[in-house]
Amino acid sequence: MRLKSRREMLKLSAATTGGALVSAACRRLPAADWPSWRGANRDGHCDDAQWPRDFSALRQQWSIELADSYSGPIVSKGRVYTTETIEQRDESLIALDTATGDQLWKSRWAGAMSVPFFAKANGDWIRATPATDGKHIVVCGMRDVVACFDASDGKEVWRADFVKDHGARLPAFGLVCSPLIDGGDVYVQAGGGVRKINLADGELGWEVLKDRGGTSGGAFSSPVIATIHGVRQLVVQTRTTLAGVDLESGKPLWQRDIAAFRGMNILTPVVWNDHVFTSAYGGKAQLILPKAAAGGWTTEVAWENKAEAYMSSPVVVGDHIFMHLKNNRLSCLDLRSGTEKWRTTPFGKYWSMITNGKSIVALDESGELLLIEPNTEEFSLLDRKQLSEDPSWGHVAVAGSQIFVRRQRGLDVYRWG
């Protein structure tokens, strides 16, 4: 049976669910996999998941104490992978059994760094979420290092040290971007630009959209791959620019400047019906429409809204986007018009959000888990549960009936139903 293209899936989704984005990649992977930043399709979606309407059946399965990290956990083939910064000196990648929490292997390397004083409140430890194709694990260390490990035993396959071996300036805030694996390639913002790297041997491919280095360099956003007007492309946001990049040549197909305070373009771009949504700290929410034409691509703004995101990436359900704002509130925006439907009172500083299309699970940085109905007329909180007092900045992950919470100093795994 022929698999439908992403474009066909989007059309089918729009016809049957009012424009809801069906995560085709999530459906192609086993239900027990969460292999990358924000899941299989890097959009916080796993539409085949079945979740109860409250947390009454949520129970902790196991817990392990670890050194500091802001990386989200990833899950593949019965293993969960997470990172650490140890004693302000080393970084590590750890593989654990999803059923028991038993450590299967651990790889460790010298790699810690200190961020500027005004960012100290957010810690000096590793931030990027690893990625896996089931055979390889690609991880980004703070000192502008991208490394690949064998998923079976943790042995290092290759390493790209952009400061030591390629003359890049150490980014002031460390390497933050979470890598993206697509087939035999890795895409990441590292070494002062957007890069393509061969997954098998670490050979560097193209580099594009170079930054200025120093405190103005080092991107905060992570890329996605999407099909826009029939063209599959890398959608990436630098400190200053939103762009679509040709996967083979690295040539920007289209790009548009995005205003932000001190270049704090942090959230992951969201692709919806051939449009790209973004919102920046000190800027505004925008729905950008790239257009392919005979003379090259152009862009226009479909709508703008004064809502400001900060660090939290939003999720889409149907024709609406749910976004945690700079002022700690949750907002619901109509993607067709940009109209804000509602806005809550404040929660915490950061939310990681996932959705199955019927409800939204959000992990507040304070360690509270929230269950939300994606009601477009009013905020509808179904349940809430305080999981820990330890800060939880790592992105929450779901795999099968398990929820993985990487708090700052440990990993807790819960079973839901």
Order of alpha helices (4+ residues) and beta strands (2+ residues): alpha-alpha-beta-beta-beta-beta-beta-beta-beta-beta-beta-beta-beta-beta-beta-beta-beta-beta-beta-beta-beta-beta-beta-beta-beta-beta-beta-beta-beta-beta-beta-beta-beta-beta
